[in-house]
Structure formats: structure tokens, C-alpha cells
Amino acid sequence: MKIKELTKAEEQVMQLLWQLNEAIVKDIIEKMPDPKPAYNTVSTVVRVLEGKGFIGHKAYGNSHVYFPLISEAAYRKFTFDKMMSNYFSNSYESLVSFIANEKKLSLKELDELTKLIDNLITKQQ
């Protein structure tokens, strides 16, 4: 199944479902920051996520317990790949340069990044 991009509201609900593992709509709302959205709003987002194939449910009488079908890691990879393609022309050099310049990394942080890269190179050899 092809992963689709989520809206901000859909992603917020998914973040909570990934944390909770399974939940009813009320559980999701309880974890949301104030001001909390209306029950019907969250219920609609949940149904949209189910339609997109991101979540499934188990029915217990009139109650539905929702659970993720797409892992957080899979969605993270999807969004990272999209960002790399759209903003950095799939160039890791451009990404690292952007991070180093934009976040004004300290010499210590740059040194840690260099060590991480060196460790990854060693593991690949």
C-alpha cells in the first residue's frame, strides 16, 4: 500500500495513536492539548485515517477501538524521503549543510556529527 501525506490534524491523531497503540476516540481527545477539539471533529479525523488505510478498528458492541496499521517508522521514512526529494534534491550534502548553517551547530556538535559519520563508514566497510 502506498503511504499518503497526512494533514496536520491527521498527523496529530496518528502521533497519539502511535503512543497509545490502541484507543477509543475519547482516549485520543484526553491526550490532546487544550483547547480540546470536539468529539465529532476527532471522530471524523479517525474515520478519514481509516479510509486512507492508516488505522484499523475492532468493534466491541457500539464502541470502536482504533489501532495503527502504518508504523511511525514507515511514515517517518515517507516524510523524510519526500523532504529530501522536494527540498534537497536527494543530496545529503545539501541537507547536512542546511542543518549546520540553519541551526548554527557548535564545534562540539559538528565534531559529534563527524564521529557519527566516521562510525557509519566503519560499519559499512
C-alpha positions in Angstrom: 0.0 0.0 0.0 1.2 3.5 -0.9 1.5 5.9 2.0 -0.2 9.2 1.6 0.6 12.5 3.2 -1.4 13.4 6.2 -2.9 16.8 7.2 -1.8 18.4 10.4 -4.9 17.2 12.3 -4.5 13.6 10.9 -0.8 13.6 11.9 -1.7 14.8 15.4 -4.1 11.9 15.8 -1.6 9.4 14.4 1.1 10.6 16.8 -1.3 9.9 19.7 -2.3 6.5 18.3 1.3 5.5 17.9 1.9 6.4 21.6 -1.3 4.7 22.8 -1.1 1.7 20.5 -4.9 1.4 20.5 -7.6 3.8 21.7 -11.1 4.9 21.6 -11.8 8.4 20.4 -12.3 9.6 24.0 -8.7 8.4 24.8 -7.3 10.3 21.9 -9.1 13.5 22.9 -7.8 13.2 26.5 -4.2 13.2 25.3 -4.7 16.3 23.2 -3.6 19.7 24.5 -6.2 22.3 25.5 -8.4 23.6 24.0 -9.5 20.1 23.1 -11.4 19.6 19.8 -15.0 18.4 19.7 -15.6 14.7 19.8 -17.2 14.8 16.4 -14.1 16.5 14.9 -11.7 13.8 16.2 -14.1 11.1 15.2 -14.2 12.5 11.7 -10.4 12.6 11.5 -10.3 9.0 12.7 -12.7 7.9 10.0 -10.6 9.7 7.4 -7.5 8.0 8.6 -9.2 4.6 8.5 -10.3 5.4 4.9 -6.7 6.2 4.0 -5.6 2.9 5.4 -3.6 4.3 8.3 -5.7 2.8 11.1 -8.0 -0.1 11.7 -10.5 -0.9 14.4 -12.0 -3.6 16.5 -15.7 -3.3 17.3 -16.9 -4.1 20.8 -20.7 -3.5 20.7 -21.2 0.1 19.8 -17.6 1.0 20.7 -14.6 1.0 18.3 -11.0 0.6 19.4 -8.6 2.1 16.8 -5.1 1.0 16.2 -2.3 2.0 13.7 -1.8 0.0 10.5 1.1 2.1 9.4 4.1 2.3 11.8 5.5 5.6 12.9 8.9 4.5 11.4 7.3 3.9 8.0 5.6 7.3 8.0 8.8 9.0 9.2 10.7 7.4 6.3 8.0 8.5 3.9 8.1 12.1 5.1 11.9 12.2 5.2 12.1 10.8 1.7 9.6 13.4 0.5 11.5 16.3 2.2 14.8 15.1 0.8 13.4 15.0 -2.7 11.4 18.2 -2.6 13.8 20.4 -0.7 17.3 19.0 -1.0 17.3 17.3 -4.5 18.1 14.0 -2.7 21.5 15.4 -1.7 22.6 14.5 1.8 25.4 17.1 1.5 22.8 19.8 1.0 20.8 18.5 4.0 23.8 18.5 6.3 24.9 21.9 5.1 21.5 23.3 5.7 21.3 21.8 9.2 24.8 23.0 10.1 24.1 26.6 8.8 20.5 27.0 9.8 20.9 25.5 13.3 24.3 27.2 13.8 25.8 24.0 15.1 28.6 24.4 17.6 32.1 22.9 17.0 31.3 20.2 19.5 28.1 19.3 17.6 29.9 19.3 14.3 32.6 17.1 15.8 29.9 14.7 17.1 28.4 14.6 13.6 31.8 13.8 12.1 32.3 11.0 14.6 28.8 9.6 13.8 29.6 9.7 10.1 33.0 8.0 10.7 31.3 5.3 12.7 28.8 4.6 9.9 31.6 4.4 7.4 33.5 1.9 9.6 30.3 -0.2 9.9 29.8 -0.3 6.2 33.4 -1.5 5.4 
